[in-house]
Amino acid sequence: MNSVDDSGFSVDKRLLKSAFNSAAETYDKYAVLQKEVGARLLERFDLVKVTPERILDIGSGTGRISRAMRQRYTDSHVVSLDLAVEMLRKARSQTGWWQKWRKPTYWICADAQRIPLRDDSMDIVVSNLTLQWCTDPEATFRELRRVLKPNGLLMFSSLGPDTLKELRACWREVDDYNHVNAFIDMHDVGDALIRAGFTTPVMDQENITLLFPDVMQLMRELKAIGAHNITAGRRRGLLGRRQLAALTAAYEKYRVDGKLPCTYEVVYGHAWAPAVKQTRDGETRIPLTKIQRRGMAP
């Protein structure tokens, strides 16, 4: 997740939408990290006992997580939400007619910070490597808590500050522009969860390293999945040969066994919506199941 500030690292949502729309056709081919982290995220559902009726997939992309959740929870309805309409179209084209018929998936093009769903409507919100693009972590978590039912589950993965650390360090040797997106620390994400009203958050992280033959291949693949630089402080215009040559030379010092490493700090988290929820105006909501009629046995 990114924090909105004056440093030039805030995300340009217009560019974000354009980047992922453009990447819809190439995303599945190059999203190696996203597939691996998604598989590890799904394994974490083995550790929780839930029987959801409705599931919301935030940043559903081409639909891999949505399809997996529908297979895992066969009696559930899945809502796939993404900012990029071309990603949703790609996902829909990959959904078999029998899946649409049995338990339909609903595709919604919207911002995760402004979800067009009613309060207390989802049993699970899941998100794989998407929340790092949201500009206000606490506000985003408040919105996710709003749509979750009492005792609903939020399960997500995101990216931490060591992501692309080699590329970031090399660009610093070239110029003073922002060339790499910035992400916040795992502990700050956990604090944002608590401030947003979630209970018992659990956070952990791991580093995953991908290997590339050269820096240009790394940059091409970042663009192919829509994850290239979209910060406000980015360099405008095309890069010159001199800058690209300097970047290539700087990255060479990281080469090991003929490959260039690219580190991703992956953050995992899950938390629960409270059993008793309080609205933004301070009103406390108690589920009907918690209210017993006078004279009835507990």
N, C-alpha and C positions, 0 to 999 in steps of 0.2 A: 504494500500500500504506500501511497505517496501522501505526504502532508502538504497542504497548500501553504506556500510561503513566498517571500520576495526574492528568493535566490535564483529564480529562473528554472527550477526543477519541477514546477507544477505542470501537470499533464494538460495538453491541449486536446479537449474532448472531440473537437471537430476533426483533428488529424487522427485521433485514435479510431474513430468510426471509419474514416477513409482507409486507414491502414489495414484494418481487419476485413473490410469489404473487398479490398484489392487482393488480400491473401486467401480468400475463401477457396479458390481452386488449387492452390499449392500447399495449403496448410497441412493436410493429412500426410503428405509425402515427407515433410521436413519436421513435423512436430514430435521429434523423438523424445525430448524431455517431457513434454506435456503428456504423452502416452504413458511413459514410465511412472511419472508422479501420480497420474490419474489412477493407475493400477494399484499403487501403494495406498492412495487415499481410499479407494474402495475396500481394500483389505481391513481398514479400520472399522468398517461397519460390522465386521465379525465380532467386535468387542462390545457392541452395544445391542440391547434388546429393544427393538422398536417394531411396530406394526403400522406403518403409515398408510393413510388413505390418499394423501396428496403430497407430492414432492416437487420442490422448485429447484431447478438447476440454473444457477447464476453464471452468466458467461458461458453458455452451453456450447458455443462454437459450432463445430460440425456434428455434434450430437453424441459423441462417444460416451460421455458420462450418463447422459439421459437414457441411452439405450441400455447401458449396464444396470442402471437403477430400475428400469422397467423389468429387466430379466430377474433381478434380485427380489424385487417386491412386485410380484405378478398381479396382485389385486389393487395396485395403486395407480392413480392418475399422475402423469408427469407433466410439469409445465417447464418448457425450455425458454429461457430468457437470454437475449443477447443484444448488444448495442448495434451490431452489424447485420443488416437484413440479408446480405449475401451469405453469411454464415448459416443463418436459419434456413435459407433456401437449399443450401447444400445438405444440411442435416435432414431436411424433409425428404429430399430425393433419395437418401440412404435408408429411409425407414420403410420396411416392407408393408404391403397393404394389409396383411394379416395382423401386424402389430397395431396399425392405425384402427383397425376394426375392433379388436378385442378390448384394449384399453387405450384410448386415443391419447396421443401426446399433443399438447397445445404449445404453439410457438408464438412468442411475444417479442417484438422488437422494442426494447426500452432500456433505460439507464438503470443500473443496479441501485442508484441513489434515489430513484423515483419510480418505484415499482407499482404498476397499475393493477394491484390486487387488493382485496379488502383485508382488513385487520383479522388476525387470528384465523387464517385460512389454510395454512400449510403445516404439515407434521414434521417435515424435514426440509431444510435448505442446505444444498450442497453446492460447492464452488471449487473448481480446480484451476489454479493459477490465473485467476481473474481479478481478485480483490486488490491486487497491487496496483491496478490501474485506476482505482477510485481515489479521488482527490481529498476526501475527508473521511478518514477511518471511522471516527466515532459516529458521524452522521450516517455513514453506510451501515454500520452495525445496528444503529437504532432503527433504520428502515427494515433490515432483516428481522429484527426482533418484533417489529410491528406486524409483519405478515405471518409470523410463527404463532401457532396455537400455544396456550400454556403448556409447559413441559415439552415443547417442541425442540428438535435438535438442529444445531448448526454444525456442519462439518466442512472444513475448507483447507485448501493449501494456498500458499502465497510465496512471494520471493522476499528474501532479506537483503541487507545492505552489501554483503560480499558478492552478490550476483554480478557477473561480468567484471570482476575486480581486475583481471589482467588487461582487458580491453580499456577499462577506465584509466588505469595507470599509464598505459601507452599513449592514450590521447592527450594526457596531461603534458607529455613531452613534445607534443606537436603544436597545440595552441590553447587558448583559454576559454574556448566555447564548451558548452555541454554536449557531449556526444553519446552519453549513456544514461538511461533512465535511472533514477535513484529510488531506493525502497527503504522502509523504516524497519527498525529492530524488532525482533520477536517479542521482547518484553513490552515495548510500546504498543504492539498489537494486542497483547493480553490486557494491558491497562485500558485500552479503548473498548474492549469487550465488556469489562466491568463497568466502566462509566456509562456504556450504552444500556446497561441493565441486565446483561446475561449473568448466569450463575455457573459456578464451578468450572471455569475455563481451564482447559488443559492445552499446553503449548509445547512443542518440541521442534527441532530442526536438524537438518543434515545437509552436507555438501555433496553435490553430484557434479562430476567433471566430464564434459564432453571433449572429444579430440577432433581437431581439424587439420587438414593438410596445409592450409595457409589462412591468413587473416581475411583475405577477400572472400573465401568460401564461407567463413563464419559470418561476415556481414551480409552476404547474399542470403544465407539461411535465416538470419534474423528478419530480413525484409520479407522472405517468403512465408513467414508465420505471422507477420504483422507486428513484430516486436522491436522494430528499429526505433531510433530516437524520436520522441514526440514531445520533448520538453519545450517550455517557453523560451529557454535560453539556448536553443540549438543554433547551429550555424545555418544561415540562409544561403541558398545557392549551392551549386555543385562544388565538390571538393576537387582541388587541383592535383596534378601528378606529384608535386612536391610534398603535399600533405600526406598523400597515400603512401608515398615512398618512405617518408619519415615514420609513419605508423607501422608499416611492414618491418622496417629495421628495428624499431623499438620492441615489437612483439617477438622477434627472433630469439631474444634472450630467454624466453620461456620454453623454447622448443626442447622436447625430451623424446628420445627414440623416434625422431622424425616427425613428431606431431606437436601441434600447438594446443595447450589445454585451455579450456574455457569453464570457469567455475560458476555454478549456480548454488546459492544458499536457499534451500527450500524450507519453508516454514509450514508446519501443520498445526491445526487447531480445531478443537471442538468445544462447544459450550451449549448450555440449555437455556431456553426461555423460562422465566420464572413461572411458578404455578399460579401466582397471583400477580397480574400485570397492572401497571399504573400507566395511564395515558399521559400525553404531553401536558395536559391541563391539570394534572394532579389527581384525576379520578382513578380510583382503584377498581379493577375489574376482577370479579370472582366467578369462575366457571360454574354453571348450574349444577354440575356434578358434585361440587363442593358444598352446595346448599341443601340442607335436609329440611323437609317439611316437619313442622311441629308435631310431635306424637309418633313420628316414625323412628324405628330402631336405627342405630348407627350402622 
